[in-house]
């Protein structure tokens, strides 16, 4: 090989080597370092987590952060602030033509709690909502918002009217779900042969804002799934043109009236706008009502799990919480409670069956 040929061969070799080096560089997949390495991550509501990456090999690539499958960022960082309790899945991906790098985080966000202290009240301290169904006491002293507020911080009395009438209440602390113990007592005016059972719902303050705007869980009582027990039940009440009885229709095709003793009485809530309103919830069986003798009508209490059901009050266990599908849900504690008349029954001269609430207290603090 002469010198001319040698030089040409050398130059060609350098050119090929340079091209191969460039190809190798171009073909290199992303190498990424995650700044936050602990996983899973335990966090709190409204506490920001700043996720960041470092490009280790300085190669170009596209980036993507997904929160539970939804793209939230396409840069090297993602600031995540959970607004409610839960388990969140965060996935980071870096990709180029040569490959991909993926990293997954699991973020556990605990439910905010308000610990009790020596100054905490055993009773509920705030009425958030009060919407009774039509009834003989609706618009009267114990069937008004003022009546509802009589159980704030103490015992009083409020009537919820016919089926579906409800009250939403809050504690000044989180009621802890004690293991294998009842947690709440609901005082009513039940008698040995006269119960007016109310369905109980509870809620955690998952977003920590102090408002009952999260998820309601029904507390499963003894009548769960028995004949006459209906979830997702609805009743629409229609305002009468004059005072007296109020007609209703449900979402099962049935109709009826809430009989009011004294035709001049107006039993439709005076603060409800329009001529009708709809209440939703769970219907309880009316099998315990015995009305064969009109002058001596009785309503037997259920075994457990309802308000205004037993003499002296009803002990309630948060462990009986169920979700919308009827499956058990473990709640560490609750901040809000809703009580709702559970039976639709026209008792003639006695009027409607209406749940009354005299007070709601945390058994852990009850004296």
Helices and strands as residue ranges (DSSP letters): H 3-27, E 32-34, E 41-43, E 48-55, E 62-67, E 70-73, E 77-81, E 86-96, E 99-109, E 126-131, G 141-143, H 145-148, G 149-151, E 158-159, E 166-176, E 184-187, E 198-203, E 217-219, E 230-238, E 246-250, E 255-258, E 276-283, E 289-290, E 298-299, E 314-316, G 318-320, E 321-322, E 333-341, G 348-350, E 356-357, E 359-362
